[in-house]
Amino acid sequence: MLEPLIPAKAEHIATEDRGLLWVYMRAWSALYGVVTLESTGHCDPRLIATAALFRATVLEWLGPLNLDGERERLVRVLDEELAAGPAPTG
């Protein structure tokens, strides 16, 4: 990860902190996978309608991202955003 072959700018990240790119790639691939499954209809429609799989995936990443101390606040924000539904387009 010292010289990542991904379309992300890493020059501003100190060499000793480049491991964060690994964490980023793991978290991004997990969320992207869920969104891809949901948007292509490759999972139970009830999971899509309730956003249960997406919510569970986000919450599973709070620990690895060292955000457990913010869990209560982040759960509230996540639940509010999910209840609001998709942003209007156009």
Secondary structure, DSSP 8 states (H G I E B T S, - for coil): --S--SSS--TTS-GGGTHHHHHHHHHHHHHHHHHHHHHTT-S-HHHHHHTHHHHHHHHHTTTTTT-GGGHHHHHHHHHHHHHH-S----
